[in-house]
Amino acid sequence: MTLNTNGIASDVTGKRILITGGASGIGAASALLLASRGAKVVIGDLAEEMGAAVAKQAQDAGNSIVFKKSRCHQRR
């Protein structure tokens, strides 16, 4: 992976990337950017509806993002 002058990955075509917390904020923005540059992205998050919406947004644009709901284990 190479970085452009802004420190943003520019050559990610075909790379597989996993982003936790990808349903909103920086995680969602990173997922959308990387997918738009050719990466195959999987995002995980507890926020199911928001994660599905990010994946749909990318897919509608012809990019590859898959959403998987994260599991939260409570401490006992």
C-alpha positions as CSV (number, residue, x, y, z in Angstrom):
1,M,0.0,0.0,0.0
2,T,1.3,3.4,-0.9
3,L,0.4,6.7,0.7
4,N,-0.3,9.9,-1.1
5,T,0.9,13.3,0.2
6,N,-2.0,13.5,2.6
7,G,-1.1,10.1,4.2
8,I,-4.2,8.5,2.7
9,A,-3.8,5.0,1.1
10,S,-4.0,5.4,-2.6
11,D,-3.1,1.9,-3.9
12,V,-5.5,-0.5,-2.2
13,T,-7.0,-2.2,-5.3
14,G,-7.8,-5.9,-4.4
15,K,-6.7,-5.5,-0.8
16,R,-9.0,-7.0,1.9
17,I,-9.6,-4.7,4.8
18,L,-11.5,-5.2,8.1
19,I,-12.7,-2.1,10.0
20,T,-14.3,-2.4,13.4
21,G,-16.6,0.4,14.4
22,G,-17.3,1.0,10.7
23,A,-21.0,2.0,10.9
24,S,-20.4,5.6,11.6
25,G,-17.8,8.4,11.9
26,I,-14.2,7.8,11.0
27,G,-14.8,4.1,10.6
28,A,-17.5,4.6,8.0
29,A,-15.6,7.3,6.2
30,S,-12.5,5.2,6.0
31,A,-14.5,2.2,4.8
32,L,-16.2,4.2,2.0
33,L,-12.9,5.8,0.9
34,L,-11.0,2.5,0.8
35,A,-13.8,0.8,-1.0
36,S,-14.0,3.6,-3.6
37,R,-10.3,3.0,-4.2
38,G,-10.8,-0.7,-5.0
39,A,-10.4,-2.4,-1.6
40,K,-12.8,-5.2,-0.5
41,V,-13.9,-4.0,2.9
42,V,-15.7,-5.7,5.7
43,I,-17.1,-3.5,8.5
44,G,-18.2,-4.7,11.9
45,D,-20.2,-2.8,14.4
46,L,-23.0,-3.2,17.0
47,A,-25.1,-0.6,15.1
48,E,-26.8,-3.0,12.7
49,E,-29.0,-0.6,10.8
50,M,-26.2,2.0,10.3
51,G,-23.7,-0.6,9.2
52,A,-26.1,-2.0,6.7
53,A,-26.7,1.5,5.4
54,V,-23.0,2.1,4.9
55,A,-22.6,-1.2,3.0
56,K,-25.6,-0.4,0.8
57,Q,-24.2,3.1,0.1
58,A,-21.0,1.6,-1.1
59,Q,-22.7,-1.2,-3.1
60,D,-25.0,1.3,-4.8
61,A,-21.8,3.1,-5.9
62,G,-20.4,-0.1,-7.3
63,N,-17.9,-0.6,-4.4
64,S,-17.4,-3.6,-2.1
65,I,-18.4,-3.3,1.5
66,V,-19.9,-6.1,3.5
67,F,-21.4,-5.5,7.0
68,K,-21.2,-8.0,9.8
69,K,-22.9,-7.3,13.2
70,S,-20.3,-7.4,16.0
71,R,-21.0,-9.5,19.1
72,C,-20.7,-8.0,22.5
73,H,-19.7,-10.2,25.3
74,Q,-20.5,-9.0,28.8
75,R,-18.1,-9.5,31.6
76,R,-19.4,-11.7,34.4
